[in-house]
Amino acid sequence: MTAPTLLALDFDGVVCDGLIEYFQTAWRTYLEIWSPPDATPPEDLPPKFYQTRPVIETGWEMPLLVKALILGVSEAEILENWHEIRDRLVEKEDLQPQELGPRLDRVRDDWISADLEGWLGLHRFYPGVCDRIRDILDGGKVELRIITTKEERFVRSLLEKQGIHLPSGTIFGKGHKQPKHQTLRDLLAMSEPSPTIGFVEDRLKTLLSVQRQPDLDAVQLFLADWGYNTEAERASVAEHPPIRLLSLPAFARDFSEW
């Protein structure tokens, strides 16, 4: 492959592992909606949530995933038939997706307002990723951008705790309110000649949306196999060239080994 001159990274699921925070926010929202007698989650619930988290496309689904697991729906069934399970729960519980999303956001916002450091502390970085980012920044040959649905201020705070300080204008967060393929298009248009872009993302659906843009066919697309995706999605990458499956050890090495 041609080494990129600009590397764009998703954040959650590529750089940072937010699974613990996702579960805690989902559990807090579940408590609000269903008011169970015991506010302590069963011991086996978090691992089951972590395994099935890749089925979640938008935040409002997370408390429903908790509910499905509490009801005893198996991880295998969730991974296979999540949309059907989700829609059945919405109907049975008389819930409105358009209300669940803001409710979950409010639960998270209240938590952040009350204990920002505690909330930030639930995020972990994937092994070797921060070292690789530092090498790229120190090398000066490849520009780095973060494209994420997380708020820029939280991304910046988490990275700075790792000693990584990104310049202004290099993190494209929740506030941009546009598809990632549009952000990539903007990045191509920002300099002349256009950069050679490599984009690492853990959601296959997002990569496929980029692939459908004819003017972005030069962007090199990589599915991070360590992120929030399923075994079936990873296996299907071969059906969607030129998307490539990227491992965490390969990410830490030279671009020629990607």
C-alpha positions as CSV (number, residue, x, y, z in Angstrom):
1,M,0.0,0.0,0.0
2,T,1.0,3.6,-0.5
3,A,1.9,5.2,2.9
4,P,-0.7,7.8,3.9
5,T,0.3,11.4,4.3
6,L,-2.8,11.9,6.5
7,L,-4.0,9.2,9.0
8,A,-7.6,9.6,10.2
9,L,-8.6,7.5,13.3
10,D,-11.9,6.8,14.9
11,F,-11.6,7.2,18.6
12,D,-13.9,4.8,20.6
13,G,-13.1,1.3,19.4
14,V,-9.8,2.3,17.7
15,V,-7.8,4.5,20.0
16,C,-9.8,4.2,23.3
17,D,-11.8,1.4,24.8
18,G,-14.9,2.9,26.4
19,L,-16.8,-0.4,27.1
20,I,-16.8,0.1,30.9
21,E,-18.3,3.6,30.5
22,Y,-20.8,2.3,27.9
23,F,-22.1,-0.3,30.3
24,Q,-22.2,2.0,33.3
25,T,-24.2,4.6,31.4
26,A,-26.5,1.9,29.9
27,W,-27.0,0.4,33.4
28,R,-27.8,3.8,35.0
29,T,-30.4,4.4,32.2
30,Y,-31.8,0.9,32.7
31,L,-32.3,1.7,36.4
32,E,-34.3,4.8,35.5
33,I,-36.5,3.1,33.0
34,W,-37.3,-0.1,34.8
35,S,-36.6,0.6,38.5
36,P,-35.5,-2.9,39.5
37,P,-35.4,-3.8,43.2
38,D,-31.7,-4.3,43.2
39,A,-29.5,-1.4,41.8
40,T,-26.5,-3.7,41.6
41,P,-25.9,-5.4,38.2
42,P,-25.5,-9.2,38.2
43,E,-21.9,-10.2,38.1
44,D,-22.2,-11.8,34.7
45,L,-24.0,-8.9,33.1
46,P,-21.0,-6.6,32.2
47,P,-19.1,-9.4,30.3
48,K,-22.2,-10.3,28.4
49,F,-22.7,-6.6,27.5
50,Y,-19.1,-6.2,26.4
51,Q,-19.4,-9.2,24.1
52,T,-22.6,-8.0,22.5
53,R,-21.8,-4.3,22.4
54,P,-20.9,-4.4,18.7
55,V,-24.6,-4.8,17.7
56,I,-25.3,-1.3,19.0
57,E,-25.6,1.3,16.2
58,T,-26.9,4.3,18.2
59,G,-26.9,5.0,21.9
60,W,-30.6,4.6,22.6
61,E,-30.2,0.9,22.0
62,M,-27.8,0.3,25.0
63,P,-30.4,0.2,27.8
64,L,-32.4,-2.2,25.6
65,L,-29.4,-4.4,25.3
66,V,-29.1,-4.5,29.1
67,K,-32.8,-5.4,29.3
68,A,-32.5,-8.2,26.8
69,L,-29.6,-9.7,28.7
70,I,-31.5,-9.4,32.0
71,L,-34.4,-11.2,30.4
72,G,-32.0,-14.1,29.5
73,V,-31.6,-13.6,25.8
74,S,-28.4,-15.3,24.9
75,E,-25.4,-13.5,23.5
76,A,-25.5,-15.7,20.4
77,E,-29.1,-14.8,19.7
78,I,-28.4,-11.1,20.2
79,L,-25.4,-11.2,17.8
80,E,-27.5,-12.9,15.2
81,N,-30.9,-11.2,15.5
82,W,-30.4,-7.9,17.4
83,H,-32.7,-5.7,15.3
84,E,-35.6,-8.1,15.7
85,I,-35.0,-8.4,19.5
86,R,-34.6,-4.6,19.9
87,D,-37.8,-3.8,18.0
88,R,-39.8,-6.5,19.9
89,L,-38.6,-4.9,23.2
90,V,-39.5,-1.4,22.1
91,E,-43.0,-2.6,21.3
92,K,-43.5,-4.8,24.4
93,E,-42.2,-2.2,26.8
94,D,-44.0,0.7,25.0
95,L,-40.9,2.7,24.5
96,Q,-40.0,5.5,22.1
97,P,-36.5,5.4,20.5
98,Q,-36.6,9.2,20.0
99,E,-37.0,9.5,23.8
100,L,-34.5,6.9,24.8
101,G,-31.6,8.6,23.1
102,P,-32.0,12.0,24.9
103,R,-32.6,10.1,28.2
104,L,-29.4,8.2,27.9
105,D,-27.6,11.4,27.0
106,R,-29.0,13.2,30.1
107,V,-27.9,10.3,32.3
108,R,-24.4,10.6,31.0
109,D,-24.4,14.4,31.1
110,D,-25.5,14.4,34.8
111,W,-22.8,11.9,35.6
112,I,-20.1,14.0,33.8
113,S,-21.3,17.1,35.6
114,A,-21.2,15.4,39.0
115,D,-17.9,13.4,38.5
116,L,-16.0,14.3,35.4
117,E,-12.7,12.7,36.6
118,G,-14.5,9.5,37.6
119,W,-16.2,9.3,34.2
120,L,-13.0,9.9,32.3
121,G,-11.3,7.3,34.5
122,L,-13.4,4.5,33.1
123,H,-11.8,4.8,29.6
124,R,-8.8,2.7,28.7
125,F,-6.5,2.9,25.7
126,Y,-5.7,-0.1,23.5
127,P,-2.2,-1.4,24.0
128,G,0.4,0.3,21.8
129,V,-2.0,2.8,20.2
130,C,-0.8,5.8,22.1
131,D,2.8,4.9,21.4
132,R,2.0,4.7,17.7
133,I,0.3,8.1,17.8
134,R,3.3,9.6,19.5
135,D,5.6,8.1,16.9
136,I,3.5,9.6,14.1
137,L,3.4,13.0,15.7
138,D,7.1,13.0,16.4
139,G,8.0,11.8,12.9
140,G,6.3,14.8,11.3
141,K,5.8,13.0,7.9
142,V,2.1,12.0,8.5
143,E,-0.6,14.3,9.7
144,L,-3.0,12.9,12.2
145,R,-6.8,13.5,12.6
146,I,-9.4,12.1,14.9
147,I,-12.9,11.6,13.5
148,T,-15.4,10.6,16.2
149,T,-18.9,10.9,17.6
150,K,-17.5,11.7,21.0
151,E,-17.3,15.3,22.1
152,E,-13.9,16.9,21.2
153,R,-13.3,18.2,24.8
154,F,-13.5,14.6,26.2
155,V,-11.2,13.2,23.4
156,R,-8.7,16.0,24.1
157,S,-8.9,15.4,27.9
158,L,-8.4,11.7,27.5
159,L,-5.4,12.1,25.1
160,E,-3.8,14.7,27.3
161,K,-3.8,12.4,30.2
162,Q,-1.6,10.2,28.0
163,G,0.7,13.1,27.2
164,I,-0.7,13.5,23.7
165,H,-1.5,17.1,22.8
166,L,-3.2,17.5,19.4
167,P,-3.3,20.9,17.7
168,S,-6.6,22.8,17.3
169,G,-8.5,21.7,14.3
170,T,-7.3,18.1,14.3
171,I,-10.2,16.5,16.3
172,F,-13.6,16.3,14.5
173,G,-16.0,15.4,17.2
174,K,-19.7,15.2,17.9
175,G,-20.2,18.9,17.3
176,H,-19.6,18.6,13.6
177,K,-22.9,16.8,13.1
178,Q,-22.1,15.2,9.8
179,P,-21.3,11.7,8.5
180,K,-17.6,10.7,8.7
181,H,-17.5,10.4,4.9
182,Q,-18.2,14.1,4.7
183,T,-15.4,14.9,7.1
184,L,-13.1,12.8,5.0
185,R,-14.2,14.7,1.9
186,D,-13.5,18.0,3.8
187,L,-10.0,16.8,4.7
188,L,-9.3,16.0,1.0
189,A,-10.4,19.5,0.0
190,M,-8.4,21.3,2.7
191,S,-5.0,21.1,1.1
192,E,-3.5,21.1,-2.4
193,P,-2.4,18.6,-3.6
194,S,-4.9,16.4,-1.8
195,P,-3.5,14.2,0.9
196,T,-3.3,10.4,0.7
197,I,-5.7,9.5,3.4
198,G,-5.7,6.3,5.5
199,F,-8.9,5.9,7.6
200,V,-9.1,3.4,10.5
201,E,-12.5,2.6,11.9
202,D,-14.0,-0.2,13.9
203,R,-17.5,-0.1,12.4
204,L,-17.8,-1.8,9.1
205,K,-21.1,0.0,8.3
206,T,-19.2,3.4,8.5
207,L,-16.4,2.1,6.2
208,L,-19.1,0.9,3.7
209,S,-20.7,4.3,3.7
210,V,-17.3,5.8,2.8
211,Q,-16.8,3.2,0.1
212,R,-20.1,4.2,-1.5
213,Q,-18.8,7.7,-2.2
214,P,-17.3,7.8,-5.7
215,D,-15.1,10.8,-4.9
216,L,-13.5,9.0,-1.9
217,D,-12.3,6.0,-3.8
218,A,-8.7,7.0,-3.1
219,V,-9.2,6.9,0.7
220,Q,-7.6,3.7,2.1
221,L,-10.0,2.0,4.4
222,F,-9.1,-0.3,7.4
223,L,-11.4,-2.2,9.8
224,A,-9.8,-2.3,13.3
225,D,-10.3,-5.9,14.3
226,W,-9.7,-5.0,18.0
227,G,-12.7,-2.6,18.2
228,Y,-16.5,-3.0,18.5
229,N,-17.2,-5.4,15.6
230,T,-18.3,-9.0,15.4
231,E,-16.6,-12.0,14.1
232,A,-19.0,-12.2,11.2
233,E,-18.2,-8.6,10.2
234,R,-14.5,-9.2,10.3
235,A,-14.9,-12.3,8.2
236,S,-17.0,-10.4,5.6
237,V,-14.2,-7.8,5.0
238,A,-12.9,-10.0,2.1
239,E,-16.2,-9.4,0.4
240,H,-15.7,-5.6,0.4
241,P,-12.4,-4.8,-1.2
242,P,-10.4,-2.6,-1.0
243,I,-11.4,-2.4,2.7
244,R,-8.7,-4.2,4.7
245,L,-8.7,-5.9,8.1
246,L,-6.1,-4.4,10.4
247,S,-4.8,-6.1,13.6
248,L,-3.6,-4.2,16.6
249,P,0.0,-5.6,16.3
250,A,0.0,-4.5,12.6
251,F,-1.2,-1.0,13.5
252,A,1.8,-0.5,15.7
253,R,4.2,-1.3,12.8
254,D,5.2,0.6,9.7
255,F,2.5,1.4,7.2
256,S,4.2,-1.0,4.7
257,E,3.0,-3.9,7.0
258,W,-0.6,-2.8,7.0
